[in-house]
Amino acid sequence: MSLPDRATTPDPAPALVLGPLLRYVDETSATIWVETDRAAVVKVDRGGVTAEARTFGVHGHHYALVDLEGLEPGSQVEYEVGLDGHPVWPEPGARTPAPVLATLDLDRPLRLLYGSCRTSVPHDAEGNRAHGVDALRAYALSLAGLAPDPDAKRGPDGLARPDLMLFLGDQVYADETTEEMREFIASRRDLDEPPGEELRDFEEYAHLYLLAWSDPVNRWLLSTVPSAMIFDDHDVRDDWNTSLSWRRKMEATSWWHGRIVAALASYWVYQHAGNLSPQERLEDPLWLQVVKHDGLDELDLSEALDAFAAEVDRDPEAYRWSYERDLGPQARLVVVDSRAARVLDPDGRAMLDPAELEWLDHRMRGDVEHLLIGTSVPFLLAPGLHHVEAFSEALAQGAWGRALGRVGESLRQLVDLEHWAAFQDSFQRVARMAIEVARGERGQAPSSVVFLSGDVHHSYVSQARVAAHPLGTGLRSHLLQAVCSPIRNPLPRSMRFATAALSYGVAGPLGRVVSRSAQVPAPPLEWRYLEGPWFDNNVAVLEVDGRTARMRWFTGEIVDEQHDLPRLATVAEHRVEAPVEAPRS
């Protein structure tokens, strides 16, 4: 048999590599993100409303964002994706339901799913024993109607589709790689050479995202529920931007520059661009290059994207990763970059650079029922741990002399003392903003001001009041911290005990004593725990309905050894009623 003539053999149709991911969605528009295996024209059809976009290239990979406009508010319609005229999504024979694109309905309760810290390992007995059940996947199975006993432990109202999923960091782990990721790295380079089993370049990041987002059930969830994202340290490297000492140590290596450029470039492609509305993207200099490209060939964005990533790493004020989502009169979501925007100069150390702080200041406003602030690292830690971190900053800055300052620097890097509490000036400023919002000094006071966070691998809810006021005098809003972590990366049991003891026991009185000894300013807030801590793999759902809010944390349980089909179970629930103190007129 003779082989066909290569010159006359038609090229196979392009295929999806990843996606579709449903990203920005409001009342009348929606954005679909895809990665394809070659240059293509991507077309999305939602019940006769169509839009298309050409892919752009980055280091041999191909991406597109397709914006659908003019949709009906509160509508829910199935959609399809095609490449160069060939249908590619939904896939034939898929066991998941058809993907739908639902626009915001401002007349019904708003549901926000959130969480952080998710490793990508197989969903089998071995993977579940080592990393626990993937709580996001358990949620997806239940939402899709594929889990066993789907109504168990869920309450009388069932499981409603979220309006938005907020992923609060460590969507991928670039420094703690899985066996599958290490095999891919080893196929390209010698693991004995720096950075070893950690990621080195864009190609390795692309494969890491492939592992994170390609499971069929999670892929379906990402295709049918809108998502918003922000990075944390493991998206880049553990303790990213903890201090100037940490940064200088990294910059002295042979591999850090390539790593941070690849990390930020891939983050822009895979996570950040889809956070923005179509109008906001038109203000992004990189996206303008995509829009303005009118050549016959696909735009190669590689060089421009790498240069952009290097610049924003050098100068945090050169670009803003933070963003906000207007979710109607019920809620406003403000997502804050608490990693790349840090100022590490000891004389002006801050969680947020001046431009970022000013941006946040303008968005810390009322005139909405619920103000939601997403920050990957918790704003309010356990009180004792808060004082220990504040002390660690003072110690490292030389409060007890230069020699002990070096000890303090080693300590904060060793045990990750780098949350808001360890950036005291920023903490104090943002705490005062929150108090002013809750007092009604920045527009009409919301029913709640809620910090949504992850990172710490345990979950809890705290409520704050103004310090020195036993009844929280003057606050018209609930002021809350709600943490959900991890989605799938639990602490070992020995570390769970140590975390609970240090955070909720010994660290309490000890933290207050040492922070006072270093003359750390007293926080303007006091807070206590309403729920938690718990250490399961979880996802959380915040539902706001008028002036009330309900929070629920879910995990996955294995039933009858069906490791691939975990059942969703409730871990905890907390209800926030309308405030009764100082009611609004």
C-alpha positions as CSV (number, residue, x, y, z in Angstrom):
1,M,0.0,0.0,0.0
2,S,1.4,3.4,-1.0
3,L,1.4,6.3,1.4
4,P,-0.7,9.3,0.4
5,D,1.0,12.3,-1.1
6,R,1.9,14.6,1.8
7,A,1.2,17.6,-0.5
8,T,-2.4,16.5,-1.0
9,T,-3.2,15.2,2.4
10,P,-5.6,17.6,4.2
11,D,-4.5,18.9,7.5
12,P,-6.4,17.4,10.4
13,A,-8.9,19.8,12.0
14,P,-7.6,21.9,14.9
15,A,-8.4,20.6,18.4
16,L,-8.9,22.0,21.8
17,V,-6.1,21.5,24.3
18,L,-7.8,23.2,27.2
19,G,-11.1,24.9,27.8
20,P,-13.5,26.2,27.1
21,L,-13.3,28.2,30.4
22,L,-16.2,30.6,31.1
23,R,-14.5,33.7,32.5
24,Y,-15.9,37.2,32.7
25,V,-19.7,37.3,32.7
26,D,-22.2,40.1,33.5
27,E,-25.8,40.7,32.6
28,T,-25.3,41.0,28.9
29,S,-21.8,39.8,28.0
30,A,-19.6,36.8,28.5
31,T,-16.0,35.8,27.7
32,I,-14.9,32.3,26.7
33,W,-11.2,31.3,26.9
34,V,-9.6,28.4,25.0
35,E,-6.2,26.9,24.2
36,T,-5.9,25.1,20.9
37,D,-3.3,22.8,19.3
38,R,-2.6,25.2,16.4
39,A,-3.6,28.6,15.0
40,A,-7.4,28.7,14.4
41,V,-10.5,30.9,14.3
42,V,-12.5,30.1,17.4
43,K,-16.3,30.5,17.1
44,V,-18.8,30.4,20.0
45,D,-22.5,29.9,19.3
46,R,-25.0,30.5,22.2
47,G,-28.5,29.8,20.9
48,G,-27.9,31.7,17.7
49,V,-25.8,34.5,19.3
50,T,-22.3,34.0,17.8
51,A,-18.9,35.6,18.1
52,E,-15.5,34.5,16.9
53,A,-11.8,35.4,17.5
54,R,-8.5,34.4,16.0
55,T,-5.9,32.7,18.3
56,F,-2.7,34.4,19.3
57,G,0.5,32.5,19.9
58,V,2.9,32.3,22.9
59,H,6.0,30.1,22.8
60,G,4.3,27.6,20.4
61,H,1.0,27.5,22.2
62,H,-2.3,29.1,20.9
63,Y,-5.0,30.9,22.8
64,A,-8.1,32.9,22.2
65,L,-10.7,34.9,24.2
66,V,-14.1,35.2,22.5
67,D,-16.5,37.9,23.7
68,L,-20.2,37.4,23.3
69,E,-22.2,40.7,23.6
70,G,-25.9,41.6,23.6
71,L,-27.1,38.6,25.7
72,E,-30.3,38.6,27.7
73,P,-30.0,39.3,31.4
74,G,-30.7,36.3,33.6
75,S,-30.8,33.9,30.7
76,Q,-29.3,30.4,30.7
77,V,-28.6,28.8,27.3
78,E,-26.4,26.0,26.1
79,Y,-23.4,26.9,23.9
80,E,-21.0,25.3,21.4
81,V,-17.4,25.9,20.4
82,G,-16.0,25.4,16.9
83,L,-12.5,25.7,15.5
84,D,-12.2,26.7,11.8
85,G,-15.8,25.6,11.3
86,H,-15.4,22.2,13.0
87,P,-17.4,21.6,16.2
88,V,-15.1,20.7,19.2
89,W,-17.2,21.3,22.3
90,P,-19.2,19.7,23.9
91,E,-17.3,16.5,23.1
92,P,-19.5,13.7,21.7
93,G,-20.3,11.0,24.3
94,A,-19.4,13.2,27.3
95,R,-21.1,12.0,30.5
96,T,-21.4,15.6,31.8
97,P,-24.4,17.7,30.9
98,A,-24.2,20.2,28.0
99,P,-22.3,23.4,29.1
100,V,-24.5,26.4,29.6
101,L,-23.7,30.1,29.7
102,A,-25.9,31.9,32.3
103,T,-25.8,35.7,32.5
104,L,-26.2,37.5,35.8
105,D,-29.7,37.8,37.2
106,L,-29.7,40.7,39.7
107,D,-33.2,39.9,40.9
108,R,-32.3,36.6,42.6
109,P,-29.8,35.6,45.4
110,L,-26.1,35.7,44.4
111,R,-24.0,32.6,44.9
112,L,-20.2,32.7,45.0
113,L,-18.1,29.6,45.2
114,Y,-14.5,30.2,46.4
115,G,-11.4,28.4,47.7
116,S,-7.6,28.1,47.2
117,C,-4.7,25.7,47.1
118,R,-5.3,22.8,44.8
119,T,-2.8,20.2,43.7
120,S,-3.3,18.2,40.5
121,V,-2.9,14.5,41.1
122,P,-5.0,11.5,39.9
123,H,-8.5,11.0,41.3
124,D,-7.9,7.4,42.3
125,A,-7.3,5.6,45.6
126,E,-3.6,6.5,45.7
127,G,-4.2,10.2,44.9
128,N,-7.0,10.4,47.4
129,R,-5.0,8.8,50.2
130,A,-2.1,11.2,49.6
131,H,-3.9,14.4,48.9
132,G,-7.5,13.8,49.9
133,V,-10.6,14.1,47.7
134,D,-10.6,17.1,45.3
135,A,-13.4,19.2,46.8
136,L,-13.9,21.1,43.6
137,R,-14.4,17.9,41.7
138,A,-16.8,16.6,44.3
139,Y,-18.8,19.7,43.9
140,A,-18.7,19.4,40.1
141,L,-19.9,15.8,40.2
142,S,-22.8,16.8,42.5
143,L,-23.8,19.8,40.3
144,A,-23.7,17.6,37.2
145,G,-25.8,14.9,38.9
146,L,-23.1,12.3,38.6
147,A,-22.2,11.6,42.2
148,P,-23.8,8.7,44.2
149,D,-26.7,9.7,46.5
150,P,-26.7,13.3,45.2
151,D,-29.1,14.6,47.8
152,A,-27.3,13.3,50.8
153,K,-26.3,15.8,53.5
154,R,-27.2,18.8,51.4
155,G,-30.3,20.2,53.0
156,P,-33.7,20.8,51.6
157,D,-32.7,23.4,49.0
158,G,-30.3,21.2,47.0
159,L,-27.2,22.5,45.2
160,A,-27.8,25.6,43.1
161,R,-25.4,26.6,40.3
162,P,-23.0,29.3,41.5
163,D,-23.0,32.6,39.7
164,L,-19.2,32.9,40.0
165,M,-16.2,30.8,41.2
166,L,-13.4,32.8,42.8
167,F,-10.0,31.0,43.0
168,L,-7.9,32.7,45.6
169,G,-4.4,31.5,44.8
170,D,-2.2,28.4,44.3
171,Q,-4.3,27.3,41.3
172,V,-1.0,25.5,40.3
173,Y,2.1,24.5,42.3
174,A,5.2,25.5,40.4
175,D,7.5,24.5,43.3
176,E,6.0,21.4,44.7
177,T,5.5,19.3,41.6
178,T,3.6,16.1,41.2
179,E,5.0,12.8,39.7
180,E,3.3,13.5,36.4
181,M,4.8,17.0,36.2
182,R,8.3,15.7,37.2
183,E,8.1,13.2,34.4
184,F,7.4,15.9,31.9
185,I,10.3,18.1,33.2
186,A,12.7,15.1,33.1
187,S,11.7,14.5,29.4
188,R,13.1,18.0,28.6
189,R,16.1,18.6,30.9
190,D,18.3,17.1,33.7
191,L,16.6,17.3,37.1
192,D,20.0,17.5,38.8
193,E,20.4,21.0,37.3
194,P,18.7,24.1,38.8
195,P,15.9,24.5,39.4
196,G,15.6,20.8,39.6
197,E,12.0,19.5,40.0
198,E,10.6,23.0,40.0
199,L,9.3,24.8,36.9
200,R,11.7,26.7,34.7
201,D,10.0,28.2,31.6
202,F,6.7,28.8,29.9
203,E,6.5,25.4,28.3
204,E,6.6,23.8,31.7
205,Y,3.9,26.2,33.0
206,A,1.7,25.3,30.0
207,H,2.0,21.6,31.0
208,L,1.2,22.4,34.6
209,Y,-2.0,24.2,33.6
210,L,-2.9,21.2,31.4
211,L,-2.6,18.9,34.4
212,A,-4.6,21.3,36.6
213,W,-7.6,21.9,34.2
214,S,-8.0,18.8,32.0
215,D,-9.9,16.4,34.3
216,P,-13.2,16.0,32.4
217,V,-15.5,16.8,35.3
218,N,-13.6,19.8,36.5
219,R,-13.3,20.9,32.8
220,W,-17.0,20.8,32.5
221,L,-17.4,22.9,35.7
222,L,-15.0,25.5,34.4
223,S,-16.9,25.6,31.1
224,T,-20.3,26.2,32.7
225,V,-19.6,28.4,35.7
226,P,-17.8,31.8,35.3
227,S,-14.5,32.1,37.1
228,A,-12.3,34.8,38.5
229,M,-8.7,34.2,39.8
230,I,-5.8,35.7,41.6
231,F,-2.3,34.2,42.3
232,D,-0.6,33.4,45.5
233,D,3.0,32.3,46.3
234,H,3.0,28.7,45.0
235,D,1.8,29.9,41.6
236,V,5.3,31.2,41.5
237,R,7.3,29.9,44.5
238,D,6.8,29.4,48.2
239,D,7.2,32.7,50.1
240,W,7.2,34.7,46.9
241,N,8.0,38.3,47.9
242,T,8.2,37.6,51.7
243,S,10.9,40.2,52.1
244,L,13.8,41.9,50.4
245,S,16.2,39.3,51.8
246,W,14.1,36.6,50.2
247,R,14.0,38.4,46.8
248,R,17.7,39.0,46.8
249,K,18.4,35.4,47.5
250,M,16.2,34.4,44.5
251,E,17.8,36.9,42.2
252,A,21.2,35.6,43.0
253,T,20.3,32.2,41.4
254,S,20.9,31.3,37.7
255,W,17.2,30.4,37.1
256,W,15.0,32.9,39.0
257,H,14.7,35.5,36.2
258,G,13.5,32.9,33.7
259,R,11.1,31.5,36.3
260,I,9.4,34.8,37.3
261,V,9.1,35.8,33.7
262,A,7.4,32.5,32.8
263,A,5.2,32.6,35.9
264,L,3.8,36.1,35.2
265,A,3.6,35.6,31.4
266,S,1.6,32.3,31.8
267,Y,-0.5,33.9,34.6
268,W,-1.5,36.7,32.2
269,V,-2.5,34.1,29.6
270,Y,-4.2,31.4,31.7
271,Q,-5.7,33.4,34.5
272,H,-5.6,37.2,34.4
273,A,-6.8,38.2,30.9
274,G,-10.1,36.4,31.6
275,N,-10.6,38.3,34.9
276,L,-11.2,41.5,32.9
277,S,-14.3,42.7,31.1
278,P,-14.1,43.2,27.4
279,Q,-13.9,46.9,28.0
280,E,-11.2,46.6,30.6
281,R,-9.1,44.4,28.4
282,L,-9.1,47.2,25.7
283,E,-7.0,49.2,28.3
284,D,-4.4,46.4,28.6
285,P,-1.4,47.1,26.4
286,L,-0.8,43.4,25.6
287,W,-4.4,42.8,24.7
288,L,-4.4,45.9,22.4
289,Q,-1.7,44.1,20.4
290,V,-4.0,41.1,19.9
291,V,-6.9,43.3,18.9
292,K,-4.9,45.5,16.5
293,H,-3.2,42.6,14.7
294,D,-4.4,42.5,11.1
295,G,-1.8,40.3,9.5
296,L,-2.6,37.0,7.8
297,D,-0.6,35.0,10.2
298,E,-1.3,34.4,13.8
299,L,0.1,37.1,16.1
300,D,3.1,35.8,18.1
301,L,2.9,37.5,21.5
302,S,5.9,35.7,23.0
303,E,8.5,38.5,23.0
304,A,6.1,41.2,24.1
305,L,4.7,39.1,26.9
306,D,8.1,38.1,28.2
307,A,9.2,41.8,28.2
308,F,6.0,42.8,29.9
309,A,6.5,40.1,32.6
310,A,10.1,41.2,33.3
311,E,9.0,44.8,33.6
312,V,6.2,44.3,36.0
313,D,8.4,42.1,38.2
314,R,11.0,44.9,38.3
315,D,8.4,47.6,39.0
316,P,5.2,46.6,40.8
317,E,3.5,49.9,39.9
318,A,3.9,49.2,36.1
319,Y,0.8,47.0,36.0
320,R,-2.2,46.2,38.2
321,W,-3.2,42.6,38.7
322,S,-6.1,43.6,41.1
323,Y,-9.6,44.0,39.7
324,E,-13.2,44.4,40.7
325,R,-16.5,42.8,39.7
326,D,-19.7,44.7,40.0
327,L,-22.3,42.0,40.9
328,G,-25.2,44.4,41.0
329,P,-26.8,46.1,44.1
330,Q,-26.3,42.9,46.2
331,A,-22.6,42.7,46.0
332,R,-19.3,44.2,44.8
333,L,-16.2,42.0,44.6
334,V,-12.8,43.6,44.9
335,V,-9.9,41.2,44.3
336,V,-6.6,42.5,45.7
337,D,-3.1,41.4,44.6
338,S,-1.3,40.7,47.8
339,R,1.8,39.2,46.3
340,A,3.2,41.1,43.2
341,A,2.3,44.5,44.6
342,R,4.4,44.3,47.7
343,V,7.0,46.9,48.6
344,L,10.0,45.1,50.2
345,D,12.3,48.0,51.0
346,P,12.7,47.9,54.8
347,D,12.2,51.6,55.0
348,G,8.8,51.5,53.2
349,R,7.7,47.9,53.6
350,A,4.1,47.4,52.5
351,M,1.7,44.8,51.3
352,L,0.5,47.1,48.6
353,D,2.5,49.7,46.7
354,P,1.2,53.3,46.8
355,A,-0.7,53.1,43.6
356,E,-2.3,49.8,44.6
357,L,-3.3,51.1,48.0
358,E,-4.9,54.2,46.4
359,W,-6.7,52.0,44.0
360,L,-8.1,49.9,46.9
361,D,-8.9,53.0,48.8
362,H,-11.2,54.2,46.0
363,R,-13.0,50.8,46.0
364,M,-13.5,50.4,49.7
365,R,-17.0,52.0,49.5
366,G,-20.5,51.2,50.7
367,D,-23.7,51.7,48.7
368,V,-24.0,48.0,48.1
369,E,-25.5,45.3,50.3
370,H,-22.3,43.2,50.7
371,L,-18.7,44.4,50.1
372,L,-16.5,41.4,49.3
373,I,-12.7,41.7,49.4
374,G,-10.8,38.8,47.9
375,T,-7.2,38.6,49.1
376,S,-5.2,35.4,48.8
377,V,-3.6,35.7,52.3
378,P,-6.1,36.2,55.2
379,F,-6.5,39.7,56.4
380,L,-7.5,38.5,59.9
381,L,-5.5,35.5,61.1
382,A,-6.0,33.9,64.5
383,P,-5.4,36.8,66.9
384,G,-2.4,35.2,68.6
385,L,-0.8,34.4,65.3
386,H,-1.5,37.9,64.1
387,H,0.6,39.3,67.0
388,V,3.4,36.8,66.4
389,E,3.6,37.9,62.7
390,A,3.5,41.6,63.7
391,F,6.4,40.9,66.2
392,S,8.3,39.0,63.5
393,E,8.3,42.0,61.2
394,A,9.4,44.3,64.0
395,L,12.2,41.9,65.0
396,A,13.4,41.5,61.4
397,Q,13.4,45.3,61.0
398,G,15.7,45.6,63.9
399,A,13.5,46.4,66.9
400,W,15.8,44.3,69.1
401,G,19.0,45.0,67.3
402,R,20.8,43.9,64.1
403,A,21.8,40.4,65.3
404,L,18.3,39.5,66.4
405,G,17.0,41.1,63.2
406,R,18.8,38.4,61.2
407,V,17.1,35.8,63.5
408,G,13.8,37.4,62.8
409,E,14.3,37.3,59.0
410,S,15.2,33.6,59.2
411,L,12.2,32.9,61.3
412,R,9.7,34.6,59.1
413,Q,11.0,32.8,56.0
414,L,11.1,29.4,57.8
415,V,7.5,29.4,59.1
416,D,5.9,31.7,56.5
417,L,5.2,34.7,58.7
418,E,4.3,36.9,55.7
419,H,0.6,37.7,55.8
420,W,-1.1,41.0,56.3
421,A,-0.1,41.0,60.0
422,A,3.5,41.0,58.9
423,F,3.0,44.2,56.9
424,Q,1.7,46.3,59.8
425,D,1.5,49.6,58.1
426,S,-0.7,48.2,55.3
427,F,-2.8,46.2,57.8
428,Q,-3.5,49.3,59.8
429,R,-4.5,51.4,56.8
430,V,-6.8,48.8,55.3
431,A,-8.4,48.1,58.7
432,R,-9.2,51.7,59.0
433,M,-10.8,51.7,55.6
434,A,-12.9,48.7,56.5
435,I,-14.0,50.4,59.7
436,E,-15.0,53.5,57.8
437,V,-17.1,51.5,55.4
438,A,-18.8,49.6,58.2
439,R,-19.6,52.9,60.0
440,G,-21.2,54.4,56.9
441,E,-18.5,57.0,56.4
442,R,-17.8,55.8,52.8
443,G,-21.3,55.7,51.4
444,Q,-24.3,53.8,52.9
445,A,-22.9,51.0,55.2
446,P,-23.3,47.5,53.7
447,S,-24.9,44.7,55.6
448,S,-21.5,43.0,55.6
449,V,-17.9,43.6,54.7
450,V,-16.3,40.2,54.1
451,F,-12.6,39.4,53.5
452,L,-12.5,36.2,51.4
453,S,-9.1,34.4,51.6
454,G,-7.2,31.1,51.4
455,D,-3.6,30.1,51.7
456,V,-3.4,28.8,55.3
457,H,-4.7,25.2,54.7
458,H,-7.4,25.5,57.3
459,S,-10.8,27.3,57.2
460,Y,-12.6,29.5,59.6
461,V,-14.9,32.5,60.1
462,S,-14.0,35.4,62.3
463,Q,-16.0,38.5,63.2
464,A,-14.3,41.9,64.1
465,R,-15.3,44.9,66.1
466,V,-13.7,48.2,66.8
467,A,-11.0,47.8,69.5
468,A,-11.8,49.1,73.0
469,H,-15.6,49.1,72.2
470,P,-17.1,45.9,73.8
471,L,-20.2,46.2,71.6
472,G,-18.5,47.3,68.4
473,T,-19.9,50.9,68.8
474,G,-20.5,52.6,65.6
475,L,-20.4,49.6,63.2
476,R,-23.4,49.3,61.0
477,S,-22.0,46.3,59.1
478,H,-20.8,42.8,60.0
479,L,-17.0,42.8,59.5
480,L,-15.9,39.3,58.7
481,Q,-13.0,37.1,57.6
482,A,-14.1,33.9,55.8
483,V,-11.3,31.5,54.8
484,C,-11.5,28.4,52.6
485,S,-8.3,26.5,52.2
486,P,-7.3,24.0,50.8
487,I,-9.3,22.7,47.8
488,R,-6.9,19.8,47.6
489,N,-3.7,19.9,49.5
490,P,-4.4,19.1,53.2
491,L,-1.9,19.5,56.0
492,P,-0.5,16.3,57.5
493,R,-2.2,15.5,60.7
494,S,0.9,16.3,62.8
495,M,1.0,19.8,61.3
496,R,-2.8,20.2,61.8
497,F,-2.3,19.8,65.5
498,A,0.7,22.2,65.5
499,T,-1.2,24.8,63.5
500,A,-4.2,24.6,65.8
501,A,-2.0,24.8,69.0
502,L,0.1,27.7,67.7
503,S,-2.8,29.6,66.2
504,Y,-5.4,29.2,68.9
505,G,-3.4,28.3,72.0
506,V,0.2,29.2,72.8
507,A,0.4,32.0,70.2
508,G,-2.5,33.9,71.9
509,P,-0.9,35.2,75.1
510,L,2.7,34.8,73.8
511,G,1.9,36.9,70.7
512,R,0.4,39.8,72.6
513,V,3.4,39.9,75.0
514,V,6.1,39.8,72.3
515,S,4.3,42.3,70.0
516,R,4.0,44.8,72.8
517,S,7.6,44.3,73.7
518,A,8.6,45.3,70.2
519,Q,6.2,48.4,70.4
520,V,4.0,47.1,67.6
521,P,0.9,49.4,67.4
522,A,-2.3,47.9,68.7
523,P,-4.6,46.9,65.9
524,P,-7.7,49.1,65.5
525,L,-9.8,45.9,65.4
526,E,-10.5,43.0,67.8
527,W,-11.9,39.8,66.4
528,R,-13.1,36.4,67.5
529,Y,-13.9,33.1,65.9
530,L,-17.4,32.2,64.9
531,E,-16.6,28.9,63.2
532,G,-13.6,26.7,62.8
533,P,-10.9,25.9,62.4
534,W,-11.3,22.8,60.2
535,F,-8.8,21.2,58.0
536,D,-10.7,19.2,55.3
537,N,-10.3,19.8,51.6
538,N,-13.1,22.2,51.0
539,V,-14.8,24.6,48.7
540,A,-17.0,27.3,50.2
541,V,-20.2,28.9,48.9
542,L,-21.3,32.4,50.0
543,E,-24.9,33.2,49.2
544,V,-26.2,36.7,49.6
545,D,-29.9,37.4,49.6
546,G,-30.8,41.0,50.4
547,R,-29.3,41.9,53.8
548,T,-28.5,38.3,54.9
549,A,-25.7,36.0,53.9
550,R,-25.1,32.3,54.3
551,M,-21.7,30.5,54.1
552,R,-21.3,26.8,53.6
553,W,-18.2,24.7,53.3
554,F,-18.3,21.4,51.4
555,T,-15.9,18.4,51.1
556,G,-15.9,15.1,49.2
557,E,-16.5,11.7,50.8
558,I,-15.6,8.3,49.3
559,V,-18.7,6.0,49.3
560,D,-18.3,2.2,48.7
561,E,-14.7,2.6,47.5
562,Q,-15.8,4.7,44.5
563,H,-12.7,6.9,44.6
564,D,-13.6,8.5,41.2
565,L,-17.1,9.4,42.3
566,P,-16.9,11.1,45.7
567,R,-20.1,12.3,47.4
568,L,-20.4,16.0,48.4
569,A,-20.9,16.6,52.2
570,T,-21.3,19.7,54.3
571,V,-18.4,20.5,56.6
572,A,-19.9,23.7,58.3
573,E,-22.4,26.4,57.8
574,H,-22.7,29.9,59.1
575,R,-25.6,32.4,58.6
576,V,-25.1,36.2,58.8
577,E,-28.3,38.0,59.6
578,A,-28.9,41.7,58.9
579,P,-27.1,43.9,61.4
580,V,-29.2,45.1,64.3
581,E,-26.8,47.8,65.7
582,A,-27.2,51.3,64.3
583,P,-29.7,50.4,61.7
584,R,-29.6,52.3,58.4
585,S,-32.2,54.9,57.7
